[in-house]
Amino acid sequence: ELGTHFNLFGDRLQADAALFYQHTRDQQIARFAASGMGRMMVNAGKSESYGAELSLRYMPSRHFTLAGSYGYTHAKFTEYDGGKGIDYSGNYIPFVPQHTVHADAAYTWFFQSRWARSLSLGATYQGAGRIYWTEANDARQSFYSLLGARLSMQLAGGVGVTLWGKNLTDTDYDTFYFESVNRGFAQRGKPLQVGIDLRVNF
């Protein structure tokens, strides 16, 4: 793995970047038992993974902040005899997202007030996929996107209030999938959510 870190423009821009490569022998993966009673470890031969990661954070002023990151992973079995004449060599390794994306933007107003210190408005974006769930690569989650927003106010006396929303577009996606007793089971991602957080610092 190779990585680097930069601070540029008087520390207003921070950047991290990394490249990685991994070759694994005698790999083992978890699989649900055919009876449906628990999980077991199975031999999966050899695999190869490589990719890159990049993250940036930019603060042009004390009011405005931009941050983002991107990761790419290419992870495949190079040798995998699945038994009974099944060869998974060349298939993608399960549960490894090929792309991950995150972005965040926030603007903050500061006040000279007895009761209010600051007000911040922010938005977030998250994306992930494609994700294969099985060694056979016959079940997968396509790339999906999630949008979020928040409005935060910092009050005097260490009190903070945040109104937030997650998955604002009510995107349908799976966070987990497995097969047992010849059936597939998926865990759905959380739908649109709205809430309020109250924080008090003593």
ROMI-331790 format. One record per residue (C-alpha): residue in one letter; x, y, z; residue number from 1. Coordinates in steps of 0.02 Angstrom, whole numbers, plus 50000, padded with zeros to 5 digits. Each point is the difference from the previous one (the first is absolute). Example, Ala and Ser with C-alpha at 12.3 -4.5 7.8 and 13.67 -1.06 7.14 Angstrom:
! residues 2
A;50615;49775;50390;1;
S;50069;50172;49967;2;
***
This chain:
! residues 202
E;50000;50000;50000;1;
L;50061;50175;49956;2;
G;49925;50158;50072;3;
T;50028;50186;50016;4;
H;49929;50152;50091;5;
F;50001;50182;49945;6;
N;49960;50165;50084;7;
L;49987;50139;49871;8;
F;49951;50184;49989;9;
G;50036;50036;50181;10;
D;49916;49839;50059;11;
R;49837;50050;49917;12;
L;50012;49844;49890;13;
Q;50041;49830;50074;14;
A;50020;49846;49891;15;
D;50035;49816;50030;16;
A;50032;49872;49863;17;
A;50044;49816;50003;18;
L;50029;49854;49880;19;
F;49994;49820;50058;20;
Y;50027;49824;49935;21;
Q;49967;49837;50092;22;
H;50028;49820;49948;23;
T;49925;49870;50117;24;
R;50033;49813;50005;25;
D;49902;49869;50095;26;
Q;49857;50123;50018;27;
Q;49849;49953;50105;28;
I;49826;50075;49993;29;
A;49844;49980;50106;30;
R;49851;49906;49931;31;
F;49834;49949;50074;32;
A;49983;49813;50027;33;
A;49884;49909;49880;34;
S;49891;49950;50148;35;
G;49975;50183;50045;36;
M;50072;49967;50174;37;
G;50141;50126;50018;38;
R;50148;50049;49893;39;
M;50162;49913;49955;40;
M;50168;50044;49925;41;
V;50045;49929;49829;42;
N;50161;50004;49900;43;
A;49996;50121;49853;44;
G;50171;49976;49920;45;
K;50087;50160;49944;46;
S;49943;50178;49970;47;
E;50067;50165;49938;48;
S;49946;50174;50053;49;
Y;50059;50171;49947;50;
G;49931;50176;49999;51;
A;50018;50181;50050;52;
E;49931;50122;50128;53;
L;49993;50190;49995;54;
S;49931;50122;50128;55;
L;49995;50191;49996;56;
R;49950;50133;50124;57;
Y;49991;50183;49948;58;
M;49964;50149;50113;59;
P;50006;50162;49898;60;
S;49940;50094;50154;61;
R;49948;49965;50179;62;
H;49819;49998;49939;63;
F;50008;49876;49856;64;
T;50064;49820;49999;65;
L;50004;49874;49859;66;
A;50055;49819;50023;67;
G;49996;49847;49890;68;
S;50074;49828;49977;69;
Y;50002;49864;49868;70;
G;50059;49820;50007;71;
Y;50017;49869;49865;72;
T;50030;49815;50034;73;
H;50026;49860;49874;74;
A;49991;49835;50097;75;
K;49988;49832;49911;76;
F;50036;49818;50032;77;
T;50149;49941;49897;78;
E;49977;49818;50052;79;
Y;49843;49929;50080;80;
D;49937;49823;49977;81;
G;49822;50003;50065;82;
G;49983;49811;49991;83;
K;49883;49893;49896;84;
G;50082;50065;49842;85;
I;49967;50183;50044;86;
D;50142;50123;49968;87;
Y;49982;50175;50074;88;
S;50170;50059;49934;89;
G;49983;50175;49927;90;
N;49844;50042;50101;91;
Y;49990;50151;50113;92;
I;50024;49974;50187;93;
P;49835;50021;50094;94;
F;49958;50149;50112;95;
V;50135;50114;49925;96;
P;49928;50160;49922;97;
Q;50087;50047;49839;98;
H;49969;50186;50026;99;
T;49973;50104;50156;100;
V;49964;50187;49994;101;
H;49969;50129;50135;102;
A;49976;50189;49987;103;
D;49954;50130;50130;104;
A;49973;50188;49990;105;
A;49962;50115;50145;106;
Y;49981;50187;50026;107;
T;50003;50077;50175;108;
W;49944;50169;50061;109;
F;50077;50064;50162;110;
F;49907;50116;50119;111;
Q;50048;50121;50137;112;
S;49847;49964;50106;113;
R;49963;49955;50179;114;
W;49901;49845;49953;115;
A;50063;49946;49827;116;
R;50176;49959;49946;117;
S;49983;49930;49823;118;
L;49881;49931;49869;119;
S;50059;49870;49875;120;
L;49916;49932;49843;121;
G;50072;49842;49922;122;
A;49968;49869;49867;123;
T;50074;49828;49974;124;
Y;50011;49872;49860;125;
Q;50048;49817;50016;126;
G;50016;49870;49864;127;
A;50054;49818;49996;128;
G;49999;49854;49878;129;
R;50003;49889;49907;130;
I;50004;49868;50140;131;
Y;49991;49814;49964;132;
W;49923;49894;50138;133;
T;50051;49823;49945;134;
E;50153;49913;49931;135;
A;49899;49955;49845;136;
N;49966;50187;49973;137;
D;49817;49960;49966;138;
A;49935;50123;50130;139;
R;50057;50180;50012;140;
Q;49960;50176;50056;141;
S;50020;50129;49862;142;
F;50078;50170;50036;143;
Y;49883;50104;50108;144;
S;49999;50180;50063;145;
L;49940;50075;50164;146;
L;49968;50184;50033;147;
G;49993;50084;50170;148;
A;49984;50174;50075;149;
R;50016;50081;50171;150;
L;49967;50165;50086;151;
S;50097;50026;50161;152;
M;49996;50140;50128;153;
Q;50125;50020;50140;154;
L;49927;50093;50148;155;
A;50078;50078;50152;156;
G;50039;49887;50147;157;
G;50062;49854;49894;158;
V;49828;49958;49927;159;
G;49987;49943;49820;160;
V;49846;49956;49895;161;
T;50007;49911;49832;162;
L;49857;49965;49880;163;
W;50054;49865;49877;164;
G;49936;49895;49857;165;
K;50074;49842;49926;166;
N;49964;49909;49837;167;
L;49894;50147;49945;168;
T;49959;49919;49833;169;
D;49939;49841;50088;170;
T;50118;49891;49898;171;
D;49972;49812;50006;172;
Y;50160;49900;50029;173;
D;50067;49847;50091;174;
T;50133;50006;50134;175;
F;50021;49811;50017;176;
Y;49949;49840;49910;177;
F;50028;49816;50033;178;
E;49934;49833;49940;179;
S;49945;49858;50114;180;
V;49891;49845;49978;181;
N;49989;50040;49814;182;
R;49927;50172;50030;183;
G;50067;50176;49990;184;
F;49979;50125;50143;185;
A;50035;50187;49986;186;
Q;50013;50136;50130;187;
R;49926;50160;49931;188;
G;50081;50168;50027;189;
K;49915;50130;50109;190;
P;49867;50106;49911;191;
L;49978;50188;50010;192;
Q;50032;50060;50179;193;
V;49977;50168;50085;194;
G;50051;50039;50178;195;
I;50059;50126;50129;196;
D;50155;49982;50109;197;
L;50025;50099;50162;198;
R;50174;50010;50075;199;
V;50049;50076;50166;200;
N;50182;50020;50053;201;
F;50034;50021;50184;202;
***
